[in-house]
Amino acid sequence: MKTCLIVDDSRVIRKVARQIFESIGYACTEAEDGKVALDACKTVLPQFVLLDWNMPVMNGLEFLRALRQLPGGDKPSVVFCTTENDLNHIQEALGAGANEYIMKPFDADIIRGKLEQLGLLD
């Protein structure tokens, strides 16, 4: 089973994302900030990370940079899912190692489309 880590400080966003990912066959774990997510990745790397930008403790960009430094940290596909939609944020995220970028709000079709783009949907 494919694995997904949903990183967002909003419990509602995590719940909605989890329902979408589980409906398409992913096993999900959740983290409320980048620090919790990084600790989880040090234990077991997921195949996919859905990542918010603005979070307390450690933001999404800081998490992504730290993830990419871990052994095997280049393997997970990372998609930013955020309200930050200006070109500078998108370029910074992609430059730091994000694979894709989607805007909030999102729905199941948007998630499926990104997974298809990344070759992660059966």
C-alpha positions in Angstrom: 0.0 0.0 0.0 1.3 3.5 -0.9 1.9 5.8 2.0 1.1 9.5 2.5 2.1 12.0 5.2 -0.3 14.9 5.4 1.4 18.0 7.0 -0.9 20.8 8.0 -1.7 22.7 11.1 -5.4 22.6 10.3 -7.1 19.5 11.7 -9.9 20.0 9.2 -7.5 20.1 6.2 -5.8 16.9 7.4 -9.1 15.2 7.8 -10.3 16.1 4.3 -7.0 15.2 2.7 -6.9 11.9 4.6 -10.4 11.0 3.4 -9.3 11.7 -0.2 -6.0 9.7 0.0 -7.6 6.8 1.8 -10.3 6.6 -0.8 -7.7 6.1 -3.5 -5.7 3.4 -1.6 -3.1 5.3 0.5 -2.2 4.6 4.1 -2.0 8.0 5.8 -0.2 9.5 8.7 -0.6 13.1 9.9 1.6 15.9 11.3 0.5 19.3 12.6 3.8 21.0 11.9 7.1 20.5 10.1 8.9 19.3 13.2 6.5 16.5 13.9 6.6 15.6 10.2 10.4 15.6 10.1 10.5 13.3 13.2 8.0 11.0 11.5 10.2 10.9 8.3 13.2 10.0 10.3 11.4 6.9 11.5 9.7 5.9 8.2 9.8 7.8 4.9 6.4 8.1 3.2 6.1 7.8 -0.6 4.1 11.1 -0.8 3.9 14.2 1.3 1.1 16.8 1.1 2.6 19.9 2.7 1.3 23.2 4.0 3.5 26.2 3.9 2.4 28.3 6.9 2.7 26.3 10.2 4.0 26.9 13.6 7.3 25.4 15.0 8.7 24.6 11.5 7.1 25.8 8.3 6.7 23.7 5.2 9.7 25.1 3.4 12.0 24.5 6.4 10.6 20.9 6.6 11.1 20.3 2.9 14.8 21.5 3.0 15.4 19.2 6.1 13.6 16.3 4.5 15.7 16.5 1.4 18.9 16.3 3.6 17.8 13.0 5.2 19.2 9.7 3.9 16.6 8.7 1.2 14.9 12.1 1.6 15.1 12.7 -2.1 12.6 9.8 -2.7 9.2 11.1 -1.4 7.2 13.1 -3.8 6.2 16.4 -2.1 3.3 18.6 -3.2 2.8 21.9 -1.5 -0.8 22.6 -0.7 -1.1 26.2 0.4 -2.8 29.6 0.1 0.6 31.1 -0.9 0.0 31.3 -4.6 2.4 34.0 -5.9 5.1 33.1 -8.3 8.0 33.7 -5.8 6.5 31.2 -3.4 6.0 28.6 -6.1 9.6 29.1 -7.4 11.0 28.9 -3.9 9.1 25.7 -3.2 10.1 24.0 -6.4 13.7 25.2 -6.0 13.8 23.6 -2.5 12.7 20.2 -3.9 8.9 20.2 -4.1 7.6 18.1 -7.0 4.4 20.0 -7.5 2.2 22.8 -6.0 -1.5 23.1 -5.5 -3.7 25.9 -4.1 -6.1 25.7 -1.2 -9.0 24.9 -1.4 -8.5 21.6 -3.1 -10.7 18.6 -3.9 -10.4 15.0 -4.8 -10.1 15.7 -8.5 -7.2 18.1 -8.0 -5.4 15.6 -5.7 -6.0 12.7 -8.2 -4.7 14.9 -11.1 -1.4 15.7 -9.2 -0.9 12.0 -8.3 -1.5 11.1 -11.9 1.0 13.7 -13.0 3.6 12.3 -10.6 2.9 8.7 -11.6 1.6 7.8 -8.2 -2.0 6.8 -9.0 -2.7 3.2 -10.0 
